[in-house]
Amino acid sequence: MSCSYLLIHLGLYWKHSSLPFLLWVSDVVSVIAGLLFFYAGLFGKGREDESFHLLEPLLKISSSKKNGDDEQEPNVGGDSVTPYANANLLSIFTFSWMGPLLALGYKRTLNLEDVPQLANCHSANVVFAHFRNKLESDGNGIGNGGQVSTLKLVKALILSTWKEILWTGLLSMVCTLSSYVGPYLIDTFVQYLNSPYQLKYKGYVLVIIFFLSKLIGCFSERHLFFKLRNMAIKIRAALFSTIYKKCLKISSQSKQGGENINLMSVDVERIGYFSWYLHDIWKVPIQIVLALLILYKSLGLASLAAFIATLILMLANVPLGKLHEKFQGELMDSKDRRMKVTSEALRNIKILKLQGWDMKFLAKIIELRKFETKWLKKLLYTSAISAFVYSSAPMFVSMVTFGFCMFIGIPLESGNILSALATFEILQWPIYNLPDTVSMVVQTKISLDRIASYLSLDDLHPNTVQNLPRDAIKVAIEIVNGNFSWDLHSPNLTLKDLNLCVYRGMRVAVCGSVGSGKSSLLSCILGEMPKVSGDIWLNGTKAYVAQSPWIQSGKIVDNILFGKEMDKERYEMILEACSLNKDLELCTFGDQTIIGERGINLSGGQKQRIQIARALYHDADIYLLDDPFSAVDAHTGAHLFKECLLKILGLKTVIYVTHQIEFLPSADLILVMRDGKITQAGKYNEILSAGTDFMELVGAHKNALAYLSSVEHRAALDNLINGEEDRNILHNDKSIQDNEGREPKNYKTEKLVRPEGQLVQEEKREKDGVSFSVYWKYITAAYRGVFAPFILLAQILVKLLQIGSSYWMVLATPVSEDLIPHVKESTIIFVYITLILGSSLCVLIRSMLIVTAGYKTATFLFNKMHLCIFRAPLSFFDSTPSGRILNRVSIDQSAVDTFIPHQIEELIISILGFLGTVAVMSQVAWKMLIVFIPMTVTCIWYQKYYISAARELSRLFGVCQAPIIQHFAESSLGSSTIRGFNQEEKFMDTNLKLVDSYARPKFHFSGAMEWLCFRMDMLASITYVISLVFLISLPKGVLSPGVMGLAVTYGLGFSMHGVIWDLNQLETKIISVERILQYACIPSEPPLLGEENGLDCEWPSQGKVDIVDLQVRYAPHLPLILRGLTCTFPGGMKIGIVGRTGSGKSTLVQSLFRVLEPTAGQIWIDGINISKIGLHDLRSRLSIIPQDPTMFEGPLRTNLDPMKEYTDEHIWEALDRVQLGDEVRKKKGKLDSTVTENGENWSMGQRQLVCLGRALLKRSKVLVLDEATASMDTATDYLIQQTIRQYFSESTVITIAHRITSILDINLVLLLDNGLILEYDSPTKLLEIKSSSFAKLVNEYTQRCSS
């Protein structure tokens, strides 16, 4: 208000009314006081959130890696809170609080530890609590699974950021008003220059007003941008945390993998970005009204024509906006589909490579990308046309307005033309921003809809399970008339008529054939399964061990403690009970070893035992164990049962699902299940005599045992006849003693491995500037960069024609009304229109060229990166969390698709715009160059000083975003385990800490950006003032006042920060190209096809495998796993590989498929060295049934036959052989019935049978079973063994087995220990030698079973 009074008084003074001196004094004082109050209010921050101080303190990251020179550094980062929180007014005003961090960044590379903590009111914890209160206070918020509409979500976002919205609105207003002072006063300035009798000090008053308007504009704009960025950070924190919280509560039917990752990576990002466009919605009309008022002042009625032209341009935007919305929606949908397939392929990359299907999946992803590119192209060309329409806006409006002036005879003079041109230039922004704003509103609405629909998905019903009072009763679990179904809309119930009562301290075993509902029974007790009717009561805390192990990436010790405090004694006891000590000794870092994603660098048995240790350490009242002994070998299984179930959990309530009959007699209650019902319940002996279901299971087991005793009996007879003549066994005491003597030394040398020895390394972050080669590779990716010179030329022409048209108008028209124009008005307008149309045409050419080059480059980089990822060796996936890869194929690819071409265009426009302005201003007074040159040099120095810190901050928040997404994906997979342990709070805290780690560099990057821009704006304002002083001090008549006015007009928009801003934006985004290029040069696996095509199509025909001195390690810096194996597997034989967990059984299989290349030694199959043939040739000729059965989303048919090589008859035949035919015939779609993500709608055992079906279709000469029947009951296991015996009688079958019964009818046993062969002979011969390890193993097993 003070400012407006000052302007009114100046206007009056101009009209020669004399005003009292006191009035001027009061005006100046009130302006200064107003500004002071304004800023004091603006930055008296953080008070409103005092109530949240009680919430959990911020994450304190203690840095373990201290740089050597840290002692001398000022304490900027780590635990200290950002200087912004305690900065004084001047420091906030000028962004000087960023100084220490920028100085540190200039000295050395910044790390996350150097970045200070956020103030409490900005921490994720406080922001999320605030947002959740707003969301839940509105009716039935997300607290109880209520529907979250988009409107409710928007309302909550507005309510939790209303103060920021108000302040930014106010700053926006000040910024807009100050930008119109220049155009308003230009006419006056030209008249002043033209009039010979004006007083000198009037000129200086004008200069001061110009300077003040620039200054106020600079202050308000800088703080506006800073506030807007902080608002975006708050919105992101609130949404990241809300979506994460939802993922912990969501029911299993509502889960959908790939899209959820997009919610976190793309949609939240976009909603945060919308804060930039927030005020444009109301600012645009105000800007247009102000512009029209100024035009009315200088051109009278012609302002009406300008208004109509502006309106036409804005209406032209409506169809473009609608197209944009449609294409954007389609693009997001197709991106979701691609991301879903990509994340599924990455999850199951191991099996894809072993089966030789990796290229098939890559082709599928490239196909989906082609479909996505179709929409991307349409979107980009629509954007290019929008850009063309709006770059031409000021030219079009000026053309119409000046034409109208000529038509109705309004005289055109230099002054009012310049005033109009300056106004059109400002008017360009509202018109230019309008399509952006409209498309942004559209995109944000789509993203808000997607998030709202995710938040509205069904939660797990909280009251499925009711809690009993702890002490009152002895009942631990009770189910009365329970009916449950995974799909509430399906008529078939999963579990029917359950009645069960378990007392405290009981051990309950659950058994039954594959698919009978055993795991579902545990799920319903956990409350994971929707209840149709009946009641469940639970008494006490629970711990859960899932059938397919869920292991977090992180240290082993953290996986076991799972949020509990360390109790050393209990911890050691549990490690001993779970026989983890020996495994930890083998790890270089012991329990500090970092596990890869989903436990990828652990064997199945190790994962399972860590899971059991986690449950035991939790010390709950009720334990639910889903087939915990299947993945471990027989010896370890017995040890676990004895130590864990009988000793540690002796007094606890335990329900365990098991297929091992030998673990049933110790149970107090056995439940036998079939088709979702409990068919028998009772003690072992009671139900053995009572019914058929249990008899079937036990019968199969008894047959196996009978066979075992007959083998042992036969061995004893042979022994009597042959004496002990057999000397060819690789088993003698001396060699074992040698090994034992050698091992400790081995460990000692391995223990010295550096920290780089960890499998999962920190994400690689490039240092220093983005190298020029990255820009060069990007520019030359499409058509070898042939478009680049044409794009530059087009923009140079645009600028020249624009400046030319302005000069033409100023020089051809008179300075004042009294002078007679020396060019006809029609000629003036005709030449002007010609120049303008030429300029518009060049704009269109530039936009089209950039879009074409941009999308070609995006496609090229996409294909290159994906080929490299899919051709990478498995070790790359072991050590790279999929979050990092997904980040590159979603966020970074999006940047390359749309942002980078747009940003390059913006940069070219900025640079040429700046050079044009400098040229126009210097042409008026060459002395201006004396000011421009030092000003430019200072700007460049500032930029150099700032960039090293800003670049690292930008990279840091790039690197800190992946863990948020990875943690989200991981928690989504393990949500039932997290809920089973009631650890939702702990995981929520971790998420908040990760969000804070991401927000810290983001916040300080924003401060650094404004620090720089503020200084550049100040320099530009000072330069501008000096140029104005030059102009008014020139002697009259030296230059045309019109040309001088033109220099002033161009100077209004003069600032270098546009160029620097666009440069930095581009550098921030080009990091995406750098990150994609990192993954476009991953060392690839050996070739897929061998050089010599001499490989016989029948190979391998016998299946004979020779292993010669095989030595294998997982990575160059890790110890040897296999330490010189030599043996032969004769063709057509059945080989069993046994040994403790971690003895190298799975590693041997991986070497056979060349997942791991040998460090030394060779493997020959049928006389061909497998290292000499192509990987695809090798893997497609061998078959494997893996330890973790994998199914892919899609129809069942493609699960069995992804390469589409077999007919339906063949597929049905295979299904019948694996006992799944009837099950599939029951399903609605039969072979086309859908498999959900990860095969969740099939039981573990059924998934394993599908994998066997694949092997039956392939009918290879070499078949590997990697603990393939671990998840099955003995009866199904027996059936499978029969099937394999029948259909693979001619093949070499290599079985890694934990059940002794499944390897007894084999020809040879290979016993491994710590990567060495301990024994290798037929089972019969090994059993004859009572001291052999194999004999001891079998003996222990039979004793346990008979007991």
Salt bridges, closest charged atoms under 4 A:
ASP27 OD2 - HIS9 ND1 2.35
GLU50 OE2 - HIS53 NE2 3.51
ASP70 OD1 - ARG108 NH2 3.42
GLU73 OE1 - LYS107 NZ 3.64
GLU73 OE2 - ARG108 NE 3.30
ASP114 OD2 - ARG108 NH1 2.97
ASP138 OD1 - LYS155 NZ 3.95
GLU164 OE2 - LYS234 NZ 2.74
GLU221 OE1 - ARG222 NH1 3.47
GLU259 OE2 - LYS340 NZ 3.27
ASP267 OD2 - ARG450 NE 2.78
GLU269 OE2 - ARG236 NH2 3.24
ASP280 OD1 - LYS283 NZ 3.78
ASP336 OD2 - ARG450 NH1 2.73
ASP358 OD2 - LYS353 NZ 3.32
GLU372 OE2 - LYS335 NZ 3.58
GLU372 OE1 - ARG338 NE 2.43
GLU372 OE2 - ARG369 NH1 3.19
ASP449 OD2 - LYS445 NZ 2.88
ASP459 OD1 - LYS246 NZ 2.50
ASP459 OD2 - LYS249 NZ 3.98
GLU528 OE1 - ARG979 NH2 2.68
GLU572 OE2 - LYS568 NZ 3.71
ASP583 OD2 - ARG609 NH2 2.16
ASP619 OD1 - ARG570 NH2 3.84
ASP619 OD1 - LYS652 NZ 2.91
ASP621 OD2 - ARG470 NH2 2.95
ASP627 OD2 - HIS659 NE2 3.74
GLU643 OE2 - LYS647 NZ 3.23
GLU662 OE1 - HIS701 NE2 3.89
GLU662 OE2 - ARG1344 NH2 3.71
ASP693 OD1 - ARG674 NH1 3.57
GLU696 OE1 - ARG674 NH2 3.48
ASP738 OD2 - LYS734 NZ 3.66
GLU756 OE1 - ARG754 NE 2.85
GLU763 OE1 - ARG884 NE 3.86
GLU763 OE2 - ARG888 NH1 3.02
GLU763 OE2 - ARG1075 NH1 3.19
GLU766 OE2 - LYS764 NZ 3.78
ASP892 OD2 - ARG1075 NE 2.78
ASP897 OD1 - ARG369 NH2 2.87
GLU905 OE2 - ARG846 NE 3.09
GLU906 OE2 - HIS902 NE2 3.79
GLU952 OE1 - ARG765 NH1 2.63
GLU952 OE2 - ARG955 NH1 3.38
GLU1010 OE1 - ARG222 NE 2.53
GLU1010 OE2 - ARG229 NH1 2.80
ASP1017 OD2 - ARG222 NH1 2.79
ASP1017 OD1 - HIS1057 ND1 2.56
GLU1067 OE2 - ARG951 NE 3.26
GLU1074 OE2 - ARG955 NH2 3.33
GLU1085 OE1 - LYS353 NZ 3.11
GLU1085 OE1 - ARG871 NH1 3.57
GLU1085 OE2 - ARG1179 NH2 3.08
ASP1106 OD2 - LYS1104 NZ 3.85
GLU1157 OE2 - ARG1154 NE 2.96
ASP1188 OD2 - LYS607 NZ 3.83
GLU1193 OE2 - LYS340 NZ 3.29
ASP1208 OD2 - ARG1197 NH2 2.77
GLU1213 OE2 - ARG1217 NH2 2.47
ASP1216 OD1 - ARG1225 NH1 3.06
ASP1222 OD1 - ARG1225 NH1 3.69
ASP1232 OD1 - ARG1197 NH1 2.43
GLU1237 OE2 - ARG347 NH2 3.12
GLU1267 OE2 - HIS1298 NE2 2.91
ASP1277 OD2 - ARG1299 NH1 2.89
ASP1305 OD2 - ARG1285 NH2 2.34
ASP1313 OD1 - LYS582 NZ 3.99
GLU1319 OE2 - HIS731 NE2 3.56
GLU1340 OE2 - HIS635 ND1 3.00
